Amino acid sequence: MRGVAVPCQPASHKATSSSRPSAPGGLVNWPLRSAAAVMAVRSGPGKAASTARISVSVAGERVMASLTRFLAQRLKLTVNTAKSAVAAPWERKFLGYSLTRHKAPRLRIAPTSLKRLETRIREVLKGARGRSLRWTITELNPVLRGWAAYFKLTEAKRALEELDGWIRRQLRCILWRQWKRPYTRATNLMKAGLTEEQSWRSATNQRGPWWNAGASHMNAAFRKSFFDRLGLVSLLDTTQRLQRAS
């Protein structure tokens, strides 16, 4: 099933008394299954399957045009055409959320929202090379805590797990860059619990900082528990805690 998403907002004047009530700024979803079925039957049994998707899109465009006229003329609302579209629910987003593509859809964080968070984290970490890791985490935590509080309704946990892992890798990358020399890297790896042989082999592997940040030696030396002790906010843990509290 596809839907019509029509964000709208009140115009400068009020609707007439005969207008039907509508929530400003909301999504108007219009099911199109019946319209698609009628159009498919009219086209004949041999063409029903091949025209189903096309008929849904055509019917959706017609419904959206009808809704736009109704909202503009009867309810005196201004329709945002840039945010209006005929699409499947999992292809659209609303207030940063979207839906999974399952028989029983679950609420998830929209991909564009995830990209914006990654961009914001990169901005915070841009000048972290010359600062201590604890100080960097202190600056990063308000961003993570606020973001987790906003998206606490999400039911898809995989994206949060991947984001947590990506953030920890970013912090490991900062450590690797700060150490600079192989001797310093080997020394710090040994302090973190790695053997002397493994530490020297890792410190002299000639790989780049990002590769080493995701390698087994850095993951073994600086696990999630290490960052938990430094006070790093976990997006997954925070959202689950907020969900239990609500």
N, C-alpha and C positions, 0 to 999 in steps of 0.2 A: 504494500500500500504506500502511496506517496501522499504528501501533504502540501498545502499551500501556506507558506509563512508570510504574513503581511504585518510587519511592525507599523504601528500607527501612533499618532499623537494628536491632541486636540488642536483645532485651528484657533484663530484669534476670537471667534465667536462661538456661542453655545449651540448645541443641537436643538432641533425643534421638539415640541412636546410629543409629536407622534413617532419620534425616533426610538428604536430599541436600545436598551442600555448596553454599553460595551466598555471593557476595561482598557483605558488608554495605555499605550506602550506594551500591550500584550501580543501574543501570537494567536492568530486565527487559523486553526487547523481544520481543513475541510476534507473528509474522506472521499476518495474518488473510485472506489472499487465498483460501485454500481454503474457509474457512467462508463467505465472501461468495459464492463461486461456487456452493456447494451451495444456499444460501438463494435465490440468483437463479434457479437452475434449477427449484427447487421451485415458485416463484411463476409459472412459465410463460414461454414465449419472448417474449410480448408485453409483459411487465412487467419483464423482466430488466434492461434498461437503466435504467428509471426507479427501480428499487428497489435498485440496486447500492450507491449511497452510503449509503442508510438501513441496508441490511443490514450494511455494514461497521461502522457505528457501533454497531448493536445487538449484533453479534458481539463487537466490542471491549469493550463494557460487560460482557458475559457472561464474557469471558476475564479481564478485570481483576478481576471479583468472585471468580472461581475462583482466580486467583493470590493475591489478598488472603487468602482463606481458607487456602490452602496455606502461605503465608508465616507467617501468624499461628498456625495450629494445628499444623502439622508442624515448621516450622523455628523456631518461637517468636520470630519477628521482629515488630517494631512497624512497621506501614506508615504512612507520612505521607500521609494522605488529601488534605491541602491541596496536595501536589505530585504527586499521581497523577492521570492523565487519559488519555483515549483521543483521540489527535490525530495528525496527520501529523508526521513528524520535523522539518520546517522550522517548525512551529508551537510547538515545545518548545525548551527550553534545558537544558543540563547543564554545571555549573561555568563558566557565563558564555559557553559556546559554543552554536552552533546549526548547522544545515545549510542549504545553498542549495537552491532548488527546481529542480533540474536532473535530467536522466536519469542523469548521473554526479555525484552531490552532492559539494559541496566544503565543507570546514569553514569556518565564518564566525563572526564575533563577534555574539552575540545583541543585538538592538536595545536591550534593557533595560540591558545592560552599557555600550553607547555612551552612553545617556542618563545613567547614573551618572557616567561620566567627564566629560561636559559640565557636569554639576552641580558636580563637584569642581573643575574648571578655573574656573568662575565664582566659586567661593568663594575660590580663590587670587587671582584678579584683582580681587576686590571692592575692595580698598584700594590698587590699583596706580596710581591717578591721581596721587598725590603722590610716587611713587617713580620712579627712573630705569628705563628699559626693560631695561637690563642686569640690574639687581637683581631685577626682576620675572621675568625669564627664569631667573635662578638659583633662585628659589623654585619656579618651575613645573617645572623639569627633573626633579627627583626623582619627581614624580607621573607624568610622561610616560615616564620610563625604566622605572619599575617596572611600569607598565601594559603597555608594549610587551614587556617580558620575559615577563609572564604570558601574553599572547595571541600569542606568537611562532609558534604552530602554525597560525594562521589562513591560509587559502588564498585568501580574498577580499580583494583589495587596494583596491577602490574606496572602502570605508568609511574606510580609513586615509588615503587621499588627500584625501577630503572633510574628515576631522578635521584634518589638517595645514593645509589651506586655511582652515578655520574658526578655528583657533588664531591663525594669522597675521593674519587679519582682526580678531580681538579685540585683538591687539597694535597694529595700525594704528589702531584706534578709540581706544585709550588715548593714542597720540601725538596724534591730532587733538584730543582733549579737552584735553590738556595745553597745546597751543599757544594755545587760546582765541581770540586776536584774529586777524583776517584778515591783518594785516601780518606777524605771527609765522608764520602758516601759509604765506604766500607766500614768505617768506624761507627757511624750512626746505625747502620744495619746490624752490626754486632751488638750494639747497645739495646737494640729493639728485640734481640733474642735469636738472630740468625747465627749460624756457625761461621767461623772465620773463612772457610773455603767457599761457602755459598755467598758470603758477603763480598769477597774479593771478585768472584766470578761475575756477580751482578753489577758491581761497581765499575768493572772494566769491559762491559759488553758492547760498548760503542753505539748503543741504541739511544734514541731521542728521549726527552723527558716524558712525553705523553705515553710512549710505549712502555717505559719503565713504570709509570704510574699505574698501569693496568696489569703489569706482570705479576707472576706468582710471588716473587720475593717481596715486593712492596705490599701486596695484599696480606702476606703472612706476617710481615713486620708491623703493619699499621691496619689492624682490623677495625670493624665497626665499634668494638668496645673501646678502642683507643680514642676515637672521636667522640664517643658518648662521654668519656671521662673529661674531655675538653669542653663539653657542654653543647656540642653541635646538635641543632634541632633536626630530628628525623621527620620527614614529611609523612611517611607511612605511620609511624608511631603516634604522631600528633593528631592526625585525622582519626585514627582508630580510638584514641583517648577521648576526643571531642564527641565522637559518635556514641561512645558508651555513656558519656555524661549527659547527653541530650535525651 
